[in-house]
């Protein structure tokens, strides 16, 4: 029996689909499903803030933030080969917006500009990262065009964190980095858990933030060395009314999670927290899998319980 297979081909003329960077491509990219495709490609949850956002007398194509952390993101589009003009622009825009993440989307990355982005990632600190991304279009026979983001250069986060630890010679930071790395390796090998959350880079912080699909709230894992505890907390950002509404469903939420929670409105701070903790021997690596299982269980249950009300 003969099997009919289609022929896949690359669309080389991007402007046959997006004639204008600002009015066509940027508008397309700003749509939720397309921004989600970029988010998946670079591993950062992008929430659009503004199209053509002013930077002095200029404007950046897309100004956004990272869901869950609030880190500022700029995205500059170029439907042609990279050039010096746009390299200068992304640095100017990053400075003007105090951005932590810079994404440069191009048709083709020239070697000299790929090397320039690699150099920036190697010589800047852990507070900023540069992504160089090629946009491609593919088609099978006469099917609809399929866009694909190809990441050419990205921050070497592990190298930056190691450099940070080495520079400070801080054993506590090294221990945190090892713990979060082990957690990622354990948790995201679980396909069920990996469907619920996107993996975050391991860091030297005492917490790790995870998205719940909205910019108003987020989840965090806490590694509390001095207290010999681990914790999971649900964070409500800058919305006391939302926190109070959730608190009004305290009984139902705690029954679904199967545990009492520590509710902290924290009037003097923007973030309100809903927390659960347990004792943990953080120095015994043999106990880490048990700790990770508890963390994963609470993350999934808290996300499910709170998502009903937000």
BAPALO-221508 format. One record per residue (C-alpha): x, y, z. Coordinates in Angstrom, 2 decimals, padded with zeros to 5 digits, always signed. Layout:
N
{atom {X; Y; Z}} ...
//
This chain:
310
{atom {+000.00; +000.00; +000.00}} {atom {+001.43; +003.34; -001.06}} {atom {+001.71; +006.02; +001.61}} {atom {+001.20; +009.60; +000.48}} {atom {+003.63; +011.95; +002.15}} {atom {+003.80; +015.70; +001.80}} {atom {+006.89; +017.68; +000.92}} {atom {+008.11; +020.16; +003.50}} {atom {+009.68; +023.40; +002.33}} {atom {+011.07; +026.52; +003.95}} {atom {+009.57; +029.89; +003.02}} {atom {+012.53; +032.15; +002.35}} {atom {+010.67; +035.38; +001.67}} {atom {+009.30; +036.36; +005.09}} {atom {+007.95; +039.63; +003.74}} {atom {+005.57; +037.73; +001.49}} {atom {+003.76; +036.92; +004.75}} {atom {+004.67; +039.91; +006.92}} {atom {+005.21; +042.89; +004.63}} {atom {+006.02; +045.33; +007.43}} {atom {+007.87; +044.67; +010.71}} {atom {+005.78; +047.06; +012.82}} {atom {+002.33; +046.75; +011.29}} {atom {+002.41; +043.09; +010.36}} {atom {+005.03; +041.04; +012.22}} {atom {+004.92; +042.87; +015.56}} {atom {+001.12; +042.79; +015.53}} {atom {+001.20; +039.06; +014.77}} {atom {+003.76; +038.36; +017.49}} {atom {+001.73; +040.32; +020.06}} {atom {-001.17; +037.85; +019.73}} {atom {-001.36; +035.55; +022.74}} {atom {-000.80; +032.24; +020.95}} {atom {+002.21; +033.56; +019.02}} {atom {+003.82; +035.12; +022.07}} {atom {+003.29; +031.75; +023.81}} {atom {+005.21; +030.07; +020.98}} {atom {+008.13; +032.44; +021.58}} {atom {+007.84; +031.86; +025.34}} {atom {+008.14; +028.10; +024.86}} {atom {+011.15; +028.53; +022.58}} {atom {+013.21; +030.63; +024.98}} {atom {+011.84; +029.21; +028.23}} {atom {+010.47; +032.45; +029.67}} {atom {+006.77; +033.23; +030.28}} {atom {+006.24; +036.49; +028.40}} {atom {+003.36; +038.84; +029.23}} {atom {+002.87; +041.71; +026.77}} {atom {+002.84; +045.19; +028.31}} {atom {+002.93; +047.50; +025.29}} {atom {+003.48; +047.57; +021.54}} {atom {+005.85; +050.26; +020.16}} {atom {+006.81; +051.38; +023.64}} {atom {+008.63; +054.71; +023.81}} {atom {+012.32; +054.88; +024.67}} {atom {+013.25; +058.55; +024.47}} {atom {+012.71; +059.55; +020.84}} {atom {+012.63; +055.90; +019.72}} {atom {+010.37; +052.92; +020.40}} {atom {+010.96; +049.24; +021.09}} {atom {+008.78; +046.81; +019.12}} {atom {+007.39; +044.90; +022.12}} {atom {+007.76; +045.74; +025.79}} {atom {+006.83; +042.87; +028.10}} {atom {+007.39; +041.32; +031.51}} {atom {+008.07; +037.82; +032.78}} {atom {+005.03; +036.24; +034.35}} {atom {+005.61; +035.42; +037.99}} {atom {+008.78; +037.50; +038.45}} {atom {+007.94; +040.83; +036.79}} {atom {+011.33; +041.00; +035.06}} {atom {+011.25; +043.51; +032.20}} {atom {+011.60; +042.19; +028.66}} {atom {+012.23; +044.01; +025.38}} {atom {+011.71; +042.35; +021.99}} {atom {+013.14; +043.87; +018.82}} {atom {+012.12; +042.45; +015.43}} {atom {+014.10; +042.46; +012.19}} {atom {+012.78; +040.64; +009.12}} {atom {+016.21; +040.63; +007.52}} {atom {+019.79; +039.75; +008.36}} {atom {+021.20; +041.20; +011.57}} {atom {+022.99; +044.54; +011.30}} {atom {+024.94; +046.97; +013.46}} {atom {+022.04; +049.40; +013.62}} {atom {+019.72; +046.94; +015.36}} {atom {+022.51; +045.70; +017.64}} {atom {+022.90; +049.27; +018.86}} {atom {+019.14; +049.63; +019.22}} {atom {+018.70; +046.63; +021.51}} {atom {+021.41; +047.92; +023.84}} {atom {+019.82; +051.39; +023.85}} {atom {+016.35; +049.99; +024.51}} {atom {+017.61; +047.64; +027.23}} {atom {+019.17; +050.62; +029.00}} {atom {+016.13; +052.85; +028.53}} {atom {+013.70; +050.22; +029.84}} {atom {+016.07; +048.80; +032.48}} {atom {+015.34; +045.40; +030.93}} {atom {+016.52; +042.08; +032.35}} {atom {+015.77; +040.08; +029.20}} {atom {+016.56; +041.20; +025.64}} {atom {+015.15; +039.25; +022.68}} {atom {+016.35; +040.07; +019.14}} {atom {+014.28; +038.27; +016.47}} {atom {+015.79; +038.18; +012.98}} {atom {+015.56; +036.43; +009.64}} {atom {+019.23; +035.39; +009.75}} {atom {+021.91; +035.92; +012.36}} {atom {+025.25; +036.92; +010.87}} {atom {+028.30; +035.40; +012.53}} {atom {+029.66; +038.70; +013.81}} {atom {+026.37; +039.56; +015.53}} {atom {+025.97; +036.06; +016.94}} {atom {+029.44; +036.45; +018.43}} {atom {+028.50; +039.89; +019.78}} {atom {+025.46; +038.47; +021.61}} {atom {+027.55; +035.58; +022.93}} {atom {+030.11; +038.11; +024.20}} {atom {+027.39; +040.17; +025.92}} {atom {+026.08; +037.08; +027.70}} {atom {+029.56; +036.13; +028.84}} {atom {+030.51; +039.60; +030.09}} {atom {+027.32; +040.82; +031.75}} {atom {+026.13; +039.73; +035.18}} {atom {+023.29; +037.36; +036.05}} {atom {+020.76; +040.21; +036.10}} {atom {+020.50; +040.44; +032.28}} {atom {+020.33; +037.94; +029.44}} {atom {+020.38; +038.32; +025.64}} {atom {+018.55; +036.03; +023.20}} {atom {+019.23; +036.00; +019.46}} {atom {+016.38; +034.20; +017.70}} {atom {+015.77; +033.40; +014.04}} {atom {+012.17; +033.29; +012.80}} {atom {+011.46; +030.64; +010.19}} {atom {+008.37; +029.72; +008.18}} {atom {+007.69; +026.18; +006.97}} {atom {+005.00; +024.67; +004.79}} {atom {+003.92; +021.14; +003.83}} {atom {+002.69; +021.20; +000.22}} {atom {+000.00; +023.92; +000.19}} {atom {-000.70; +023.89; +003.91}} {atom {-000.85; +026.98; +006.12}} {atom {+002.52; +028.44; +007.04}} {atom {+004.04; +027.12; +010.28}} {atom {+006.27; +029.57; +012.18}} {atom {+009.24; +028.33; +014.17}} {atom {+011.58; +030.23; +016.48}} {atom {+015.16; +028.99; +016.38}} {atom {+017.29; +030.17; +019.31}} {atom {+020.78; +030.95; +018.03}} {atom {+022.26; +032.45; +021.21}} {atom {+020.96; +032.40; +024.77}} {atom {+022.32; +033.28; +028.23}} {atom {+024.61; +030.71; +029.74}} {atom {+022.85; +030.87; +033.09}} {atom {+024.76; +028.01; +034.63}} {atom {+028.11; +029.64; +033.84}} {atom {+026.89; +032.97; +035.21}} {atom {+025.69; +031.40; +038.45}} {atom {+028.95; +029.50; +038.89}} {atom {+030.86; +032.74; +038.27}} {atom {+028.66; +034.47; +040.82}} {atom {+029.29; +031.79; +043.43}} {atom {+033.03; +031.70; +042.74}} {atom {+033.28; +035.47; +043.04}} {atom {+031.61; +035.51; +046.43}} {atom {+033.03; +032.20; +047.70}} {atom {+029.69; +031.69; +049.40}} {atom {+029.01; +028.09; +050.44}} {atom {+025.35; +028.86; +051.10}} {atom {+024.83; +030.06; +047.53}} {atom {+026.62; +027.00; +046.17}} {atom {+024.35; +024.75; +048.25}} {atom {+021.24; +026.51; +046.92}} {atom {+022.41; +026.13; +043.35}} {atom {+023.01; +022.41; +043.81}} {atom {+019.61; +021.97; +045.48}} {atom {+017.65; +023.73; +042.72}} {atom {+019.58; +021.89; +040.03}} {atom {+018.74; +018.58; +041.69}} {atom {+015.09; +019.64; +042.06}} {atom {+014.82; +020.48; +038.35}} {atom {+016.38; +017.18; +037.35}} {atom {+014.00; +015.26; +039.62}} {atom {+010.75; +017.18; +039.17}} {atom {+010.78; +017.75; +035.43}} {atom {+011.56; +014.12; +034.71}} {atom {+007.97; +013.62; +035.93}} {atom {+005.83; +014.17; +032.83}} {atom {+002.70; +014.96; +034.85}} {atom {+004.48; +017.67; +036.81}} {atom {+006.20; +019.02; +033.68}} {atom {+002.77; +019.59; +032.09}} {atom {+001.76; +021.81; +035.01}} {atom {+004.84; +024.03; +035.24}} {atom {+007.60; +025.40; +033.08}} {atom {+011.12; +024.77; +034.25}} {atom {+013.02; +027.69; +035.78}} {atom {+016.78; +028.01; +035.78}} {atom {+018.54; +026.98; +039.00}} {atom {+019.89; +029.97; +040.91}} {atom {+021.68; +030.93; +044.10}} {atom {+018.52; +032.47; +045.59}} {atom {+016.71; +030.82; +048.49}} {atom {+013.54; +030.63; +046.40}} {atom {+012.38; +029.46; +042.98}} {atom {+009.35; +031.07; +041.32}} {atom {+006.86; +029.21; +039.13}} {atom {+004.03; +030.56; +037.00}} {atom {+000.34; +029.76; +037.46}} {atom {-000.75; +031.33; +034.16}} {atom {-001.58; +034.85; +035.34}} {atom {+000.54; +037.91; +036.12}} {atom {-001.48; +038.68; +039.27}} {atom {-000.31; +035.58; +041.17}} {atom {+002.48; +033.06; +041.30}} {atom {+003.96; +030.16; +043.23}} {atom {+007.34; +029.97; +044.94}} {atom {+009.39; +027.19; +046.49}} {atom {+011.39; +028.17; +049.56}} {atom {+014.63; +026.63; +050.77}} {atom {+015.06; +027.90; +054.33}} {atom {+018.52; +026.87; +055.49}} {atom {+018.54; +028.47; +058.94}} {atom {+015.15; +027.01; +059.86}} {atom {+015.95; +023.62; +058.27}} {atom {+012.68; +023.82; +056.34}} {atom {+011.27; +023.82; +052.84}} {atom {+008.09; +025.64; +051.91}} {atom {+005.66; +026.37; +049.13}} {atom {+003.86; +029.69; +048.96}} {atom {+001.16; +031.20; +046.78}} {atom {+001.90; +034.87; +046.08}} {atom {-000.66; +037.58; +045.26}} {atom {+001.00; +040.60; +043.64}} {atom {-000.22; +044.15; +044.41}} {atom {-003.88; +043.16; +044.84}} {atom {-005.11; +043.14; +048.44}} {atom {-008.72; +042.73; +047.31}} {atom {-007.84; +039.51; +045.50}} {atom {-006.02; +038.21; +048.57}} {atom {-009.04; +038.98; +050.78}} {atom {-011.36; +037.29; +048.31}} {atom {-009.18; +034.16; +048.40}} {atom {-009.10; +034.34; +052.20}} {atom {-012.89; +034.29; +052.11}} {atom {-012.57; +030.79; +050.60}} {atom {-009.95; +029.72; +053.14}} {atom {-011.87; +026.67; +054.35}} {atom {-012.58; +025.27; +050.88}} {atom {-009.01; +025.88; +049.70}} {atom {-007.40; +024.26; +052.72}} {atom {-009.75; +021.27; +052.53}} {atom {-008.79; +020.71; +048.89}} {atom {-005.07; +020.99; +049.65}} {atom {-005.43; +018.87; +052.76}} {atom {-003.46; +021.15; +055.05}} {atom {-003.69; +024.39; +057.02}} {atom {-002.02; +027.37; +055.39}} {atom {-000.33; +030.45; +056.83}} {atom {-002.16; +033.48; +055.36}} {atom {-000.10; +036.71; +055.39}} {atom {-001.62; +039.87; +053.93}} {atom {+001.49; +041.96; +054.73}} {atom {-000.11; +045.44; +054.41}} {atom {+003.26; +047.17; +054.23}} {atom {+004.36; +045.11; +051.21}} {atom {+003.00; +044.72; +047.70}} {atom {+003.05; +040.91; +047.83}} {atom {+000.68; +038.91; +050.04}} {atom {+001.65; +035.30; +050.81}} {atom {-000.14; +032.04; +051.56}} {atom {+002.40; +029.58; +052.89}} {atom {+002.96; +025.99; +053.97}} {atom {+006.25; +024.63; +055.36}} {atom {+007.76; +021.40; +056.66}} {atom {+010.98; +020.45; +058.41}} {atom {+013.75; +019.21; +056.13}} {atom {+017.37; +018.18; +056.47}} {atom {+018.73; +020.20; +053.58}} {atom {+022.27; +018.90; +053.88}} {atom {+021.31; +015.23; +053.49}} {atom {+021.05; +014.53; +049.75}} {atom {+019.46; +011.14; +050.50}} {atom {+016.40; +013.01; +051.81}} {atom {+016.08; +015.32; +048.83}} {atom {+013.76; +013.04; +046.79}} {atom {+011.28; +012.97; +049.70}} {atom {+011.46; +016.75; +049.98}} {atom {+011.01; +017.13; +046.22}} {atom {+007.95; +014.85; +046.24}} {atom {+006.37; +016.93; +049.02}} {atom {+007.13; +020.17; +047.17}} {atom {+005.73; +018.87; +043.89}} {atom {+002.58; +017.60; +045.60}} {atom {+001.91; +020.94; +047.28}} {atom {+002.65; +022.93; +044.12}} {atom {+000.13; +020.96; +042.07}} {atom {-002.54; +021.05; +044.77}} {atom {-002.12; +024.77; +045.48}} {atom {-002.23; +025.66; +041.80}} {atom {-005.42; +023.65; +041.31}} {atom {-007.11; +024.98; +044.45}} {atom {-006.35; +028.67; +043.90}} {atom {-006.95; +028.68; +040.12}} {atom {-010.66; +028.11; +040.78}} {atom {-010.95; +031.64; +042.16}} {atom {-008.63; +033.71; +039.94}} 
//
